[in-house]
Amino acid sequence: MSVLQKGNRLRICLDWAPAIGIAAGIFALSSIPGSAFPSIRWPYADKIAHAALYGLLGLLLALALRRTGRTWGWVRLIAVATIIAAAYGITDELHQKLTPFRSPDPFDAMADAVGALFGAAFYAIVARARKR
């Protein structure tokens, strides 16, 4: 019998659905022309938004990795979730090059990576505390 029996496939899909949903939402937001976004006067508001979205993505990736049978240690789990989210952030910045009135920004990609790291670490801290 296959390791991925019907029940397992459904569970895996459900475990990954939130992370995939956030990634799709980020892609949709990146597809909006820059001229359609309102001007925000807060300093670093765009970096905070990037970090928050990718923090949620990092958290959900760590959760999905953990739920789908990964038995890695916490540091590896955080690292893998962060790397996946950061790589997605880089491709998202490249995608913005194709979007009217948008341009890639390496500092946005850095905010994405930092947010993902914090989100994945937050998940690990909470999950470890709940295990005790």
Backbone torsions as a table, in degrees:
resi	resn	phi	psi	omega
1	MET	NA	147.6	-179.1
2	SER	-72.4	146.8	175.9
3	VAL	-62.9	-33.0	-179.2
4	LEU	-97.5	71.5	176.3
5	GLN	-70.5	169.2	-175.9
6	LYS	-52.4	-47.5	-179.1
7	GLY	-62.3	-40.4	179.0
8	ASN	-66.7	-40.8	179.7
9	ARG	-60.9	-44.3	179.7
10	LEU	-63.4	-43.6	179.5
11	ARG	-62.5	-42.6	179.5
12	ILE	-63.4	-43.4	177.8
13	CYS	-60.7	-43.7	179.6
14	LEU	-67.1	-35.5	178.5
15	ASP	-67.2	-35.6	-177.5
16	TRP	-89.9	-15.9	-175.7
17	ALA	-55.6	-44.5	180.0
18	PRO	-61.9	-42.8	179.4
19	ALA	-65.4	-41.8	178.7
20	ILE	-66.1	-37.8	177.7
21	GLY	-62.6	-44.0	177.7
22	ILE	-64.7	-42.1	178.6
23	ALA	-61.1	-40.7	177.9
24	ALA	-66.0	-39.2	177.3
25	GLY	-63.6	-40.3	176.8
26	ILE	-63.0	-43.4	178.4
27	PHE	-60.7	-42.9	179.5
28	ALA	-62.6	-43.4	178.4
29	LEU	-63.3	-36.7	179.0
30	SER	-71.0	-17.2	-180.0
31	SER	-86.1	-8.8	179.2
32	ILE	-78.3	128.4	178.5
33	PRO	-57.2	143.8	-178.2
34	GLY	-57.5	-30.4	-179.3
35	SER	-69.4	-15.1	-178.5
36	ALA	-86.6	-10.8	179.5
37	PHE	-85.7	139.1	176.8
38	PRO	-71.2	153.5	177.4
39	SER	-79.0	127.9	179.6
40	ILE	-112.6	132.9	-174.5
41	ARG	-94.8	0.0	178.3
42	TRP	-74.0	138.8	177.0
43	PRO	-67.1	135.5	176.8
44	TYR	62.5	22.0	-179.0
45	ALA	-59.2	-39.4	-179.3
46	ASP	-68.2	-35.7	178.5
47	LYS	-68.7	-38.2	177.4
48	ILE	-64.2	-41.9	178.4
49	ALA	-63.4	-43.4	177.6
50	HIS	-60.2	-48.7	-178.4
51	ALA	-62.1	-39.2	-179.4
52	ALA	-66.8	-47.3	180.0
53	LEU	-62.8	-45.0	-178.8
54	TYR	-76.1	-22.8	171.1
55	GLY	-63.1	-44.6	177.1
56	LEU	-64.2	-41.4	178.0
57	LEU	-62.3	-44.9	178.8
58	GLY	-60.6	-41.7	177.3
59	LEU	-61.7	-48.0	-177.6
60	LEU	-68.7	-33.3	175.6
61	LEU	-66.6	-43.5	178.3
62	ALA	-61.8	-42.1	178.1
63	LEU	-61.7	-46.6	-179.6
64	ALA	-64.4	-43.0	178.6
65	LEU	-60.9	-42.4	-179.1
66	ARG	-68.2	-41.9	-176.9
67	ARG	-72.2	-24.7	-176.7
68	THR	-92.5	29.1	169.5
69	GLY	89.2	9.6	177.3
70	ARG	-73.1	127.9	-178.9
71	THR	-108.9	29.4	178.7
72	TRP	-67.1	161.2	170.9
73	GLY	-71.7	169.1	-176.0
74	TRP	-63.2	-40.0	-178.2
75	VAL	-64.4	-43.9	179.3
76	ARG	-65.6	-40.6	178.2
77	LEU	-59.5	-47.1	178.7
78	ILE	-61.7	-44.4	-178.3
79	ALA	-62.8	-46.1	-177.7
80	VAL	-65.8	-45.2	178.4
81	ALA	-61.3	-41.0	179.9
82	THR	-66.4	-43.4	-179.6
83	ILE	-63.7	-43.5	179.0
84	ILE	-61.6	-47.6	-178.6
85	ALA	-65.7	-41.5	-179.9
86	ALA	-65.3	-40.6	176.9
87	ALA	-62.7	-40.7	176.7
88	TYR	-63.7	-38.7	177.7
89	GLY	-61.5	-39.6	178.6
90	ILE	-65.7	-44.9	178.7
91	THR	-65.6	-32.1	176.7
92	ASP	-65.1	-41.0	177.6
93	GLU	-65.0	-39.3	177.0
94	LEU	-66.1	-36.3	176.6
95	HIS	-61.0	-35.7	-179.8
96	GLN	-64.9	-22.5	176.5
97	LYS	-62.9	-26.7	-179.4
98	LEU	-90.9	-4.5	-176.7
99	THR	-97.4	131.5	-179.1
100	PRO	-56.5	137.5	176.9
101	PHE	61.2	23.9	175.7
102	ARG	-125.6	155.3	176.8
103	SER	-147.9	150.6	178.6
104	PRO	-68.8	144.4	-179.7
105	ASP	-133.8	116.0	-179.2
106	PRO	-61.6	-27.1	178.3
107	PHE	-72.1	-28.6	172.3
108	ASP	-66.0	-41.6	178.5
109	ALA	-63.6	-36.7	176.6
110	MET	-66.8	-41.1	177.0
111	ALA	-63.2	-37.9	176.5
112	ASP	-59.5	-48.0	-177.3
113	ALA	-65.1	-42.7	179.6
114	VAL	-65.0	-43.3	177.4
115	GLY	-61.0	-43.5	179.2
116	ALA	-61.8	-42.5	178.3
117	LEU	-59.8	-47.4	179.9
118	PHE	-64.3	-40.4	179.5
119	GLY	-64.5	-45.5	179.6
120	ALA	-66.1	-41.1	178.9
121	ALA	-65.6	-39.8	177.6
122	PHE	-59.8	-45.4	177.2
123	TYR	-57.6	-47.9	-177.0
124	ALA	-62.4	-41.7	179.4
125	ILE	-63.4	-46.4	-179.7
126	VAL	-66.5	-43.9	-179.0
127	ALA	-64.1	-40.4	177.9
128	ARG	-65.6	-40.9	-179.5
129	ALA	-65.6	-36.2	179.9
130	ARG	-71.1	-26.2	179.7
131	LYS	-72.0	-25.9	-175.7
132	ARG	-78.2	NA	NA
